[in-house]
Every structure is written in structure tokens, then in C-alpha cells.
Amino acid sequence: MAAMVAVFAQFEREILRERVKAGIAQAKARGKAMGRPRTAAKQVEQVRALHAQGVSQVEIARRLGIGRTSVRRLLRSEVASSNSGKGKET
């Protein structure tokens, strides 16, 4: 008897999994953003302004309420984007 219940539970779980996958695929097709929102990226201008004023990365993170790693990542992307236009001229 318990084996029959387990078989039905597994069957229901598989159906649920298929529905979830279909829903996610449909949402992606409509352009719905998936995953955790990127909150630190919204503050990139503030991070750059504070950094230009000489505020430390740790203090920037404290003031804006974001992680230190996020501050470093945003500043690194700023450096990378400013260096991308500079190449070796031959």
C-alpha cells in the first residue's frame, strides 16, 4: 500500500516539475527577468561619485547599504569599461 502511495507521489511530482519548467520557459520567452534583482547595479553612479571623492570602498558599502564585494565589482567594471577603448596602436 505504501509503495502505491509513493508511486503516485512521484508521478505528481514529475507533473509539477514539468509545469514549472513550462512556466519558466514561457516567462523567459516573454522577456521576464529571472533570478535575484541586481540592487547594487542601480547605485553605480553613487558608488563612482563617492569613490571619486576619495571615500574608501568599505565606507561606500556602509553608506549605501550594499556589500563590499559589490562595490569592488562596480568599480572594477568602471575601470574595465574605461580601458576597453584603449588598445595598442600599431
Phi and psi in radians as a Rosetta constraint file:
Dihedral C 1 N 2 CA 2 C 2 CIRCULARHARMONIC -1.114 0.35
Dihedral N 2 CA 2 C 2 N 3 CIRCULARHARMONIC -0.588 0.35
Dihedral C 2 N 3 CA 3 C 3 CIRCULARHARMONIC -1.125 0.35
Dihedral N 3 CA 3 C 3 N 4 CIRCULARHARMONIC -0.645 0.35
Dihedral C 3 N 4 CA 4 C 4 CIRCULARHARMONIC -1.170 0.35
Dihedral N 4 CA 4 C 4 N 5 CIRCULARHARMONIC -0.723 0.35
Dihedral C 4 N 5 CA 5 C 5 CIRCULARHARMONIC -1.101 0.35
Dihedral N 5 CA 5 C 5 N 6 CIRCULARHARMONIC -0.720 0.35
Dihedral C 5 N 6 CA 6 C 6 CIRCULARHARMONIC -1.119 0.35
Dihedral N 6 CA 6 C 6 N 7 CIRCULARHARMONIC -0.688 0.35
Dihedral C 6 N 7 CA 7 C 7 CIRCULARHARMONIC -1.118 0.35
Dihedral N 7 CA 7 C 7 N 8 CIRCULARHARMONIC -0.787 0.35
Dihedral C 7 N 8 CA 8 C 8 CIRCULARHARMONIC -1.156 0.35
Dihedral N 8 CA 8 C 8 N 9 CIRCULARHARMONIC -0.663 0.35
Dihedral C 8 N 9 CA 9 C 9 CIRCULARHARMONIC -1.113 0.35
Dihedral N 9 CA 9 C 9 N 10 CIRCULARHARMONIC -0.729 0.35
Dihedral C 9 N 10 CA 10 C 10 CIRCULARHARMONIC -1.136 0.35
Dihedral N 10 CA 10 C 10 N 11 CIRCULARHARMONIC -0.718 0.35
Dihedral C 10 N 11 CA 11 C 11 CIRCULARHARMONIC -1.075 0.35
Dihedral N 11 CA 11 C 11 N 12 CIRCULARHARMONIC -0.806 0.35
Dihedral C 11 N 12 CA 12 C 12 CIRCULARHARMONIC -1.076 0.35
Dihedral N 12 CA 12 C 12 N 13 CIRCULARHARMONIC -0.706 0.35
Dihedral C 12 N 13 CA 13 C 13 CIRCULARHARMONIC -1.107 0.35
Dihedral N 13 CA 13 C 13 N 14 CIRCULARHARMONIC -0.713 0.35
Dihedral C 13 N 14 CA 14 C 14 CIRCULARHARMONIC -1.138 0.35
Dihedral N 14 CA 14 C 14 N 15 CIRCULARHARMONIC -0.706 0.35
Dihedral C 14 N 15 CA 15 C 15 CIRCULARHARMONIC -1.106 0.35
Dihedral N 15 CA 15 C 15 N 16 CIRCULARHARMONIC -0.770 0.35
Dihedral C 15 N 16 CA 16 C 16 CIRCULARHARMONIC -1.059 0.35
Dihedral N 16 CA 16 C 16 N 17 CIRCULARHARMONIC -0.770 0.35
Dihedral C 16 N 17 CA 17 C 17 CIRCULARHARMONIC -1.058 0.35
Dihedral N 17 CA 17 C 17 N 18 CIRCULARHARMONIC -0.735 0.35
Dihedral C 17 N 18 CA 18 C 18 CIRCULARHARMONIC -1.109 0.35
Dihedral N 18 CA 18 C 18 N 19 CIRCULARHARMONIC -0.729 0.35
Dihedral C 18 N 19 CA 19 C 19 CIRCULARHARMONIC -1.120 0.35
Dihedral N 19 CA 19 C 19 N 20 CIRCULARHARMONIC -0.724 0.35
Dihedral C 19 N 20 CA 20 C 20 CIRCULARHARMONIC -1.119 0.35
Dihedral N 20 CA 20 C 20 N 21 CIRCULARHARMONIC -0.793 0.35
Dihedral C 20 N 21 CA 21 C 21 CIRCULARHARMONIC -1.057 0.35
Dihedral N 21 CA 21 C 21 N 22 CIRCULARHARMONIC -0.733 0.35
Dihedral C 21 N 22 CA 22 C 22 CIRCULARHARMONIC -1.118 0.35
Dihedral N 22 CA 22 C 22 N 23 CIRCULARHARMONIC -0.727 0.35
Dihedral C 22 N 23 CA 23 C 23 CIRCULARHARMONIC -1.127 0.35
Dihedral N 23 CA 23 C 23 N 24 CIRCULARHARMONIC -0.726 0.35
Dihedral C 23 N 24 CA 24 C 24 CIRCULARHARMONIC -1.140 0.35
Dihedral N 24 CA 24 C 24 N 25 CIRCULARHARMONIC -0.751 0.35
Dihedral C 24 N 25 CA 25 C 25 CIRCULARHARMONIC -1.084 0.35
Dihedral N 25 CA 25 C 25 N 26 CIRCULARHARMONIC -0.695 0.35
Dihedral C 25 N 26 CA 26 C 26 CIRCULARHARMONIC -1.154 0.35
Dihedral N 26 CA 26 C 26 N 27 CIRCULARHARMONIC -0.732 0.35
Dihedral C 26 N 27 CA 27 C 27 CIRCULARHARMONIC -1.132 0.35
Dihedral N 27 CA 27 C 27 N 28 CIRCULARHARMONIC -0.725 0.35
Dihedral C 27 N 28 CA 28 C 28 CIRCULARHARMONIC -1.108 0.35
Dihedral N 28 CA 28 C 28 N 29 CIRCULARHARMONIC -0.684 0.35
Dihedral C 28 N 29 CA 29 C 29 CIRCULARHARMONIC -1.100 0.35
Dihedral N 29 CA 29 C 29 N 30 CIRCULARHARMONIC -0.548 0.35
Dihedral C 29 N 30 CA 30 C 30 CIRCULARHARMONIC -1.443 0.35
Dihedral N 30 CA 30 C 30 N 31 CIRCULARHARMONIC -0.083 0.35
Dihedral C 30 N 31 CA 31 C 31 CIRCULARHARMONIC 1.545 0.35
Dihedral N 31 CA 31 C 31 N 32 CIRCULARHARMONIC 0.276 0.35
Dihedral C 31 N 32 CA 32 C 32 CIRCULARHARMONIC -1.199 0.35
Dihedral N 32 CA 32 C 32 N 33 CIRCULARHARMONIC 2.305 0.35
Dihedral C 32 N 33 CA 33 C 33 CIRCULARHARMONIC -1.245 0.35
Dihedral N 33 CA 33 C 33 N 34 CIRCULARHARMONIC 2.333 0.35
Dihedral C 33 N 34 CA 34 C 34 CIRCULARHARMONIC -1.926 0.35
Dihedral N 34 CA 34 C 34 N 35 CIRCULARHARMONIC 2.670 0.35
Dihedral C 34 N 35 CA 35 C 35 CIRCULARHARMONIC 1.584 0.35
Dihedral N 35 CA 35 C 35 N 36 CIRCULARHARMONIC -3.001 0.35
Dihedral C 35 N 36 CA 36 C 36 CIRCULARHARMONIC -1.283 0.35
Dihedral N 36 CA 36 C 36 N 37 CIRCULARHARMONIC 2.396 0.35
Dihedral C 36 N 37 CA 37 C 37 CIRCULARHARMONIC -1.153 0.35
Dihedral N 37 CA 37 C 37 N 38 CIRCULARHARMONIC 2.526 0.35
Dihedral C 37 N 38 CA 38 C 38 CIRCULARHARMONIC -1.569 0.35
Dihedral N 38 CA 38 C 38 N 39 CIRCULARHARMONIC 1.541 0.35
Dihedral C 38 N 39 CA 39 C 39 CIRCULARHARMONIC -1.345 0.35
Dihedral N 39 CA 39 C 39 N 40 CIRCULARHARMONIC -0.624 0.35
Dihedral C 39 N 40 CA 40 C 40 CIRCULARHARMONIC -1.191 0.35
Dihedral N 40 CA 40 C 40 N 41 CIRCULARHARMONIC -0.591 0.35
Dihedral C 40 N 41 CA 41 C 41 CIRCULARHARMONIC -1.116 0.35
Dihedral N 41 CA 41 C 41 N 42 CIRCULARHARMONIC -0.416 0.35
Dihedral C 41 N 42 CA 42 C 42 CIRCULARHARMONIC -1.246 0.35
Dihedral N 42 CA 42 C 42 N 43 CIRCULARHARMONIC -0.298 0.35
Dihedral C 42 N 43 CA 43 C 43 CIRCULARHARMONIC -1.866 0.35
Dihedral N 43 CA 43 C 43 N 44 CIRCULARHARMONIC 0.352 0.35
Dihedral C 43 N 44 CA 44 C 44 CIRCULARHARMONIC -1.059 0.35
Dihedral N 44 CA 44 C 44 N 45 CIRCULARHARMONIC -0.661 0.35
Dihedral C 44 N 45 CA 45 C 45 CIRCULARHARMONIC -1.145 0.35
Dihedral N 45 CA 45 C 45 N 46 CIRCULARHARMONIC -0.711 0.35
Dihedral C 45 N 46 CA 46 C 46 CIRCULARHARMONIC -1.138 0.35
Dihedral N 46 CA 46 C 46 N 47 CIRCULARHARMONIC -0.705 0.35
Dihedral C 46 N 47 CA 47 C 47 CIRCULARHARMONIC -1.080 0.35
Dihedral N 47 CA 47 C 47 N 48 CIRCULARHARMONIC -0.814 0.35
Dihedral C 47 N 48 CA 48 C 48 CIRCULARHARMONIC -1.112 0.35
Dihedral N 48 CA 48 C 48 N 49 CIRCULARHARMONIC -0.719 0.35
Dihedral C 48 N 49 CA 49 C 49 CIRCULARHARMONIC -1.117 0.35
Dihedral N 49 CA 49 C 49 N 50 CIRCULARHARMONIC -0.794 0.35
Dihedral C 49 N 50 CA 50 C 50 CIRCULARHARMONIC -1.140 0.35
Dihedral N 50 CA 50 C 50 N 51 CIRCULARHARMONIC -0.685 0.35
Dihedral C 50 N 51 CA 51 C 51 CIRCULARHARMONIC -1.122 0.35
Dihedral N 51 CA 51 C 51 N 52 CIRCULARHARMONIC -0.693 0.35
Dihedral C 51 N 52 CA 52 C 52 CIRCULARHARMONIC -1.127 0.35
Dihedral N 52 CA 52 C 52 N 53 CIRCULARHARMONIC -0.477 0.35
Dihedral C 52 N 53 CA 53 C 53 CIRCULARHARMONIC -1.406 0.35
Dihedral N 53 CA 53 C 53 N 54 CIRCULARHARMONIC -0.085 0.35
Dihedral C 53 N 54 CA 54 C 54 CIRCULARHARMONIC 1.596 0.35
Dihedral N 54 CA 54 C 54 N 55 CIRCULARHARMONIC 0.216 0.35
Dihedral C 54 N 55 CA 55 C 55 CIRCULARHARMONIC -1.306 0.35
Dihedral N 55 CA 55 C 55 N 56 CIRCULARHARMONIC 2.419 0.35
Dihedral C 55 N 56 CA 56 C 56 CIRCULARHARMONIC -1.188 0.35
Dihedral N 56 CA 56 C 56 N 57 CIRCULARHARMONIC 2.777 0.35
Dihedral C 56 N 57 CA 57 C 57 CIRCULARHARMONIC -1.100 0.35
Dihedral N 57 CA 57 C 57 N 58 CIRCULARHARMONIC -0.668 0.35
Dihedral C 57 N 58 CA 58 C 58 CIRCULARHARMONIC -1.132 0.35
Dihedral N 58 CA 58 C 58 N 59 CIRCULARHARMONIC -0.743 0.35
Dihedral C 58 N 59 CA 59 C 59 CIRCULARHARMONIC -1.192 0.35
Dihedral N 59 CA 59 C 59 N 60 CIRCULARHARMONIC -0.646 0.35
Dihedral C 59 N 60 CA 60 C 60 CIRCULARHARMONIC -1.049 0.35
Dihedral N 60 CA 60 C 60 N 61 CIRCULARHARMONIC -0.788 0.35
Dihedral C 60 N 61 CA 61 C 61 CIRCULARHARMONIC -1.062 0.35
Dihedral N 61 CA 61 C 61 N 62 CIRCULARHARMONIC -0.748 0.35
Dihedral C 61 N 62 CA 62 C 62 CIRCULARHARMONIC -1.106 0.35
Dihedral N 62 CA 62 C 62 N 63 CIRCULARHARMONIC -0.838 0.35
Dihedral C 62 N 63 CA 63 C 63 CIRCULARHARMONIC -1.109 0.35
Dihedral N 63 CA 63 C 63 N 64 CIRCULARHARMONIC -0.677 0.35
Dihedral C 63 N 64 CA 64 C 64 CIRCULARHARMONIC -1.618 0.35
Dihedral N 64 CA 64 C 64 N 65 CIRCULARHARMONIC -0.179 0.35
Dihedral C 64 N 65 CA 65 C 65 CIRCULARHARMONIC 1.259 0.35
Dihedral N 65 CA 65 C 65 N 66 CIRCULARHARMONIC 0.588 0.35
Dihedral C 65 N 66 CA 66 C 66 CIRCULARHARMONIC -2.135 0.35
Dihedral N 66 CA 66 C 66 N 67 CIRCULARHARMONIC 2.966 0.35
Dihedral C 66 N 67 CA 67 C 67 CIRCULARHARMONIC -1.311 0.35
Dihedral N 67 CA 67 C 67 N 68 CIRCULARHARMONIC 2.670 0.35
Dihedral C 67 N 68 CA 68 C 68 CIRCULARHARMONIC -1.087 0.35
Dihedral N 68 CA 68 C 68 N 69 CIRCULARHARMONIC -0.666 0.35
Dihedral C 68 N 69 CA 69 C 69 CIRCULARHARMONIC -1.112 0.35
Dihedral N 69 CA 69 C 69 N 70 CIRCULARHARMONIC -0.645 0.35
Dihedral C 69 N 70 CA 70 C 70 CIRCULARHARMONIC -1.108 0.35
Dihedral N 70 CA 70 C 70 N 71 CIRCULARHARMONIC -0.710 0.35
Dihedral C 70 N 71 CA 71 C 71 CIRCULARHARMONIC -1.093 0.35
Dihedral N 71 CA 71 C 71 N 72 CIRCULARHARMONIC -0.828 0.35
Dihedral C 71 N 72 CA 72 C 72 CIRCULARHARMONIC -1.051 0.35
Dihedral N 72 CA 72 C 72 N 73 CIRCULARHARMONIC -0.743 0.35
Dihedral C 72 N 73 CA 73 C 73 CIRCULARHARMONIC -1.096 0.35
Dihedral N 73 CA 73 C 73 N 74 CIRCULARHARMONIC -0.760 0.35
Dihedral C 73 N 74 CA 74 C 74 CIRCULARHARMONIC -1.147 0.35
Dihedral N 74 CA 74 C 74 N 75 CIRCULARHARMONIC -0.711 0.35
Dihedral C 74 N 75 CA 75 C 75 CIRCULARHARMONIC -1.216 0.35
Dihedral N 75 CA 75 C 75 N 76 CIRCULARHARMONIC -0.624 0.35
Dihedral C 75 N 76 CA 76 C 76 CIRCULARHARMONIC -1.167 0.35
Dihedral N 76 CA 76 C 76 N 77 CIRCULARHARMONIC -0.679 0.35
Dihedral C 76 N 77 CA 77 C 77 CIRCULARHARMONIC -1.177 0.35
Dihedral N 77 CA 77 C 77 N 78 CIRCULARHARMONIC -0.530 0.35
Dihedral C 77 N 78 CA 78 C 78 CIRCULARHARMONIC -1.153 0.35
Dihedral N 78 CA 78 C 78 N 79 CIRCULARHARMONIC -0.767 0.35
Dihedral C 78 N 79 CA 79 C 79 CIRCULARHARMONIC -1.152 0.35
Dihedral N 79 CA 79 C 79 N 80 CIRCULARHARMONIC -0.749 0.35
Dihedral C 79 N 80 CA 80 C 80 CIRCULARHARMONIC -1.108 0.35
Dihedral N 80 CA 80 C 80 N 81 CIRCULARHARMONIC -0.714 0.35
Dihedral C 80 N 81 CA 81 C 81 CIRCULARHARMONIC -1.235 0.35
Dihedral N 81 CA 81 C 81 N 82 CIRCULARHARMONIC -0.550 0.35
Dihedral C 81 N 82 CA 82 C 82 CIRCULARHARMONIC -1.330 0.35
Dihedral N 82 CA 82 C 82 N 83 CIRCULARHARMONIC -0.473 0.35
Dihedral C 82 N 83 CA 83 C 83 CIRCULARHARMONIC -1.534 0.35
Dihedral N 83 CA 83 C 83 N 84 CIRCULARHARMONIC -0.228 0.35
Dihedral C 83 N 84 CA 84 C 84 CIRCULARHARMONIC -1.175 0.35
Dihedral N 84 CA 84 C 84 N 85 CIRCULARHARMONIC -0.496 0.35
Dihedral C 84 N 85 CA 85 C 85 CIRCULARHARMONIC -1.424 0.35
Dihedral N 85 CA 85 C 85 N 86 CIRCULARHARMONIC -0.205 0.35
Dihedral C 85 N 86 CA 86 C 86 CIRCULARHARMONIC -1.704 0.35
Dihedral N 86 CA 86 C 86 N 87 CIRCULARHARMONIC 2.079 0.35
Dihedral C 86 N 87 CA 87 C 87 CIRCULARHARMONIC -2.329 0.35
Dihedral N 87 CA 87 C 87 N 88 CIRCULARHARMONIC 3.030 0.35
Dihedral C 87 N 88 CA 88 C 88 CIRCULARHARMONIC -1.302 0.35
Dihedral N 88 CA 88 C 88 N 89 CIRCULARHARMONIC 2.245 0.35
Dihedral C 88 N 89 CA 89 C 89 CIRCULARHARMONIC -1.671 0.35
Dihedral N 89 CA 89 C 89 N 90 CIRCULARHARMONIC 2.261 0.35
